[in-house]
Every structure is written in C-alpha cells, then in structure tokens.
Amino acid sequence: MALLQSLSTPPVLLSLGVVGASAVYWGRKFFLGTYCPDHLKQGNLKGQVVLVTGASKGGIGYETVKALYLMGATVVMAVRDVSRSEKEKKELEIESESSTVKGQLIVMKVELDDLESVREFSKEFLSKFDRLDILVNNAGIGGMTGISKQGIEIAFSVNHLSHFLIVHYLRQLIIDTSIKYSKECKIINVSSMAHAYAKSLKFTKDEISMSDTSVNAYGQSKLCNVLFTKSLARQLENTKIGCYCLHPGAVNTNVFRHLPYYVSLVLNGLKWYFFKTPESGAQTQIYLALEKMEKLSSGSYYDDCKKANEYELSKSVELQDQLWNLSEELIKDFI
Ligand SMILES: NC(=O)c1ccc[n+]([C@@H]2O[C@H](COP(=O)([O-])OP(=O)(O)OC[C@H]3O[C@@H](n4cnc5c(N)ncnc54)[C@H](OP(=O)(O)O)[C@@H]3O)[C@@H](O)[C@H]2O)c1
C-alpha cells in the first residue's frame, strides 16, 4: 500500500511516463529497421532507366519508385491496374512539385500471372527504351492459392517465373547499358525470409502444374528468388552487373490481404507497432540499387541493408540449375 502511494506521486508518475514513452519510441525505431544512407540518396540518376514490377501505392515497390524518381531516374512502374497507377503517378508528381531533382514516371501494364502478358510487356519495354540500369523484380503475392493462365502454381508463377521471363528478354539490354555507359547495373530480386521455410520442393513440370494450398508454396517461390539470383550472379560474374536478393522485413503493405481472416486479425494487432512502414521496408532494395558493387556481394541475400545468411539449400548449384532448366522449359512457348 505504502509502495503504491509512493509510486503515485506526480514526480514518479511523470518519470514512469517519460520512461514508458521513450521505450515505445525507441522500440518503434528499432522495428522500422535501417535506412539506406543519405549520401547514397544524394546521388543523381538523371538519364538512367529503372524498372520496378508491382509498384502500387501502399507497397514497397511504390516507395522504391518514389526514391529513385526523386533522384532523377526515369522509372517504369510495371503494374496490372494501369488506371489506378496513373492516378498514383499523378499524385506523386504533384507531391514532388517542389523537389529540385526528379525524373520521369511511366506506367506500363503487365499481368504477372500470364506469360503472354509478360512477353508483350517485355517487347513493349524493348521498343520504348534503349537502356535499363536497374531492374527491381519486386511484385509478389502471398497467401493466395490457384494457378496462373498457363496452369502453373500461382505463387511460383507470379513471384518467380514471370520475373525469369522478364530477365530473359531484358538481360541483354542491361548488359548493353553497362558496356555502352561503362557503368554498374543491377538486377534485384525481392525475396523473403520465408524462403527458409520451403521444405518440400516441387521442381518438376507436373508438380508445379497444380494449385498448392500449403504455406510451402510462398516459401518455395521465395526460395526460387534466391536460387535465381545466384544463377544470374554466376552467369554475369565477369560483368558490371550486380545481382542481389533480399528480405524487406515484416512490412505493413497489401501483401497480406489474401491471408485467412483469423491470421489477418492477429497480424492487424501487431502491424502498427512491430512492422516496418512501406517506406522503411523499401530501404534494402533502394540501398542495393544505389550502393557501389565493390561494397556489395553479387549473388548474395540481404536484410536490413546488410548481407545476411540465406538458407543452406539455396547454395546448392544443383538446385539452382534444376530451377533454371525447369523455368526455361516452362517459358519456351513465350520466347
Ligand atoms: N510485406 C512484407 O512483410 C514482405 C515480407 C517479405 C517479402 N515481401 C515481398 O515484397 C514484395 C513486395 O510486396 P509488398 O509487401 O509491397 O506487397 P504489395 O503491396 O501487395 O505489393 C505487391 C505488388 O505486386 C503486384 N502484383 C501482385 N500480383 C500481380 C500480378 N499477377 N500481376 C501484376 N502485378 C502483381 C501488386 O499489384 P496489385 O496492387 O494490383 O495487387 C503490388 O503492386 C513481394 O515480392 C513480397 O513477397 C514482403
């Protein structure tokens, strides 16, 4: 009783309030994670072309677009809902009116669950642009089940295969850009720490040609992002093209909208405090886009703006080759 009375005096209550508020503030700062250093964001990307897939507002792709646009780059927002993104593009242009440096925003349509659409998008991109400096394969789905237009498991198709086809079409342009301008170019694949949860791999055409209702499907698609990055890095080893993959953190975006309602209920309670904002969640891919290759390690996996440990399985060259061969087989009618 005496202890309670002494704790409820105004000075003690005030001190407890200050300590509590500081803990909440520093805790929130901790969960927001590391930001890309300012000196990298002060560079100028004028004349450079950047392509970001999945650039809808509310996601980390949009924040990546915004950061690179405000450094002067021409940024292509590859999205499926063009009219929504045209509005979001206008809003961003208006919002940035007072910025001294800014580039250009271009919205292009792509349906990543349809390889035909990916082929059309890639061909249109090649007809419109004569360089590509940074490719961010960002779009992704989670918690969705089903198959793509071509009858391939949906997470594998949207998160990996569509980006494999985009790279098939655009890699020569990236190589040419790097040679012509004697500069470093980047291919960045947005993976997830969920790649480590991929337990049973479905790496034959028959296995991947059906819906997978298990949580394994997302993990496998994100493991594919890591395996694909490592294959690309090996193939481009003696070039000025850096290939990276990353985990953006747990970020409060729209990616969770397809999860069952009871999972969303739990997540909603946690998101406001423990999750990164879309802006802070985009920092690792922005960092990888801007940092010099000598300070990075091509083929590696990053988290919170630094190199992190990937799942052992993703280091298997045999598995990397197996995925490459399967992906080539699956896209062969679209090249
Ligand atoms: N948020 C996280 O905690 C977290 C954690 C680890 C990894 N990631 C990865 O981060 C990346 C970005 O996700 P996010 O969190 O920013 O989620 P998001 O807000 O849902 O963004 C995903 C983007 O992908 C697009 N997309 C999805 N399916 C598509 C399709 N079939 N065709 C064309 N575009 C399609 C979405 O377009 P619509 O807006 O039209 O749907 C959206 O623009 C994903 O690869 C995700 O796996 C996120």
The ligand as an SDF file (V2000), in Angstrom:
LIG
                    3D

 48 52  0  0  0  0  0  0  0  0999 V2000
    5.2520   -7.0850  -46.7690 N   0  0  0  0  0  0  0  0  0  0  0  0
    6.0810   -7.9640  -46.2110 C   0  0  0  0  0  0  0  0  0  0  0  0
    6.1110   -8.1580  -44.9760 O   0  0  0  0  0  0  0  0  0  0  0  0
    7.0030   -8.7660  -47.0710 C   0  0  0  0  0  0  0  0  0  0  0  0
    7.8960   -9.6560  -46.4360 C   0  0  0  0  0  0  0  0  0  0  0  0
    8.7740  -10.3830  -47.2190 C   0  0  0  0  0  0  0  0  0  0  0  0
    8.7640  -10.2360  -48.5970 C   0  0  0  0  0  0  0  0  0  0  0  0
    7.8820   -9.3740  -49.1960 N   0  0  0  0  0  0  0  0  0  0  0  0
    7.9230   -9.2530  -50.6610 C   0  0  0  0  0  0  0  0  0  0  0  0
    7.9480   -7.8920  -51.0250 O   0  0  0  0  0  0  0  0  0  0  0  0
    7.4410   -7.7440  -52.3590 C   0  0  0  0  0  0  0  0  0  0  0  0
    6.5010   -6.5610  -52.4400 C   0  0  0  0  0  0  0  0  0  0  0  0
    5.3710   -6.8380  -51.6710 O   0  0  0  0  0  0  0  0  0  0  0  0
    4.6230   -5.7660  -50.7500 P   0  0  0  0  0  0  0  0  0  0  0  0
    4.8130   -6.1980  -49.3600 O   0  0  0  0  0  0  0  0  0  0  0  0
    4.9740   -4.3930  -51.1510 O   0  0  0  0  0  0  0  0  0  0  0  0
    3.0920   -6.1040  -51.1090 O   0  0  0  0  0  0  0  0  0  0  0  0
    2.0160   -5.3620  -52.0450 P   0  0  0  0  0  0  0  0  0  0  0  0
    1.7320   -4.0250  -51.5070 O   0  0  0  0  0  0  0  0  0  0  0  0
    0.8990   -6.3310  -52.1480 O   0  0  0  0  0  0  0  0  0  0  0  0
    2.7700   -5.2330  -53.4270 O   0  0  0  0  0  0  0  0  0  0  0  0
    2.8460   -6.2980  -54.3500 C   0  0  0  0  0  0  0  0  0  0  0  0
    2.7860   -5.7540  -55.7350 C   0  0  0  0  0  0  0  0  0  0  0  0
    2.7850   -6.8470  -56.6550 O   0  0  0  0  0  0  0  0  0  0  0  0
    1.7190   -6.6410  -57.5730 C   0  0  0  0  0  0  0  0  0  0  0  0
    1.1860   -7.8870  -58.1320 N   0  0  0  0  0  0  0  0  0  0  0  0
    0.7400   -8.9500  -57.4490 C   0  0  0  0  0  0  0  0  0  0  0  0
    0.2730   -9.8700  -58.3160 N   0  0  0  0  0  0  0  0  0  0  0  0
    0.4330   -9.3640  -59.5560 C   0  0  0  0  0  0  0  0  0  0  0  0
    0.1300   -9.8410  -60.8620 C   0  0  0  0  0  0  0  0  0  0  0  0
   -0.4420  -11.0290  -61.0790 N   0  0  0  0  0  0  0  0  0  0  0  0
    0.4310   -9.0580  -61.9140 N   0  0  0  0  0  0  0  0  0  0  0  0
    0.9980   -7.8370  -61.7290 C   0  0  0  0  0  0  0  0  0  0  0  0
    1.2960   -7.3200  -60.5180 N   0  0  0  0  0  0  0  0  0  0  0  0
    1.0180   -8.0920  -59.4460 C   0  0  0  0  0  0  0  0  0  0  0  0
    0.6470   -5.9330  -56.7720 C   0  0  0  0  0  0  0  0  0  0  0  0
   -0.2950   -5.3300  -57.6300 O   0  0  0  0  0  0  0  0  0  0  0  0
   -1.8020   -5.0210  -57.1160 P   0  0  0  0  0  0  0  0  0  0  0  0
   -1.6590   -3.8410  -56.2090 O   0  0  0  0  0  0  0  0  0  0  0  0
   -2.5390   -4.7400  -58.3650 O   0  0  0  0  0  0  0  0  0  0  0  0
   -2.2570   -6.2550  -56.4120 O   0  0  0  0  0  0  0  0  0  0  0  0
    1.5050   -4.9320  -55.9950 C   0  0  0  0  0  0  0  0  0  0  0  0
    1.8040   -3.8260  -56.7760 O   0  0  0  0  0  0  0  0  0  0  0  0
    6.7930   -9.0910  -52.7060 C   0  0  0  0  0  0  0  0  0  0  0  0
    7.6500   -9.8240  -53.5410 O   0  0  0  0  0  0  0  0  0  0  0  0
    6.6690   -9.7900  -51.3590 C   0  0  0  0  0  0  0  0  0  0  0  0
    6.6950  -11.1890  -51.4670 O   0  0  0  0  0  0  0  0  0  0  0  0
    7.0140   -8.6380  -48.4550 C   0  0  0  0  0  0  0  0  0  0  0  0
  1  2  1  0
  2  3  2  0
  2  4  1  0
  4  5  1  0
  4 48  2  0
  5  6  2  0
  6  7  1  0
  7  8  2  0
  8  9  1  0
  8 48  1  0
  9 10  1  0
  9 46  1  0
 10 11  1  0
 11 12  1  0
 11 44  1  0
 12 13  1  0
 13 14  1  0
 14 15  2  0
 14 16  1  0
 14 17  1  0
 17 18  1  0
 18 19  2  0
 18 20  1  0
 18 21  1  0
 21 22  1  0
 22 23  1  0
 23 24  1  0
 23 42  1  0
 24 25  1  0
 25 26  1  0
 25 36  1  0
 26 27  1  0
 26 35  1  0
 27 28  2  0
 28 29  1  0
 29 30  1  0
 29 35  2  0
 30 31  1  0
 30 32  2  0
 32 33  1  0
 33 34  2  0
 34 35  1  0
 36 37  1  0
 36 42  1  0
 37 38  1  0
 38 39  2  0
 38 40  1  0
 38 41  1  0
 42 43  1  0
 44 45  1  0
 44 46  1  0
 46 47  1  0
M  CHG  2   8   1  16  -1
M  END
$$$$
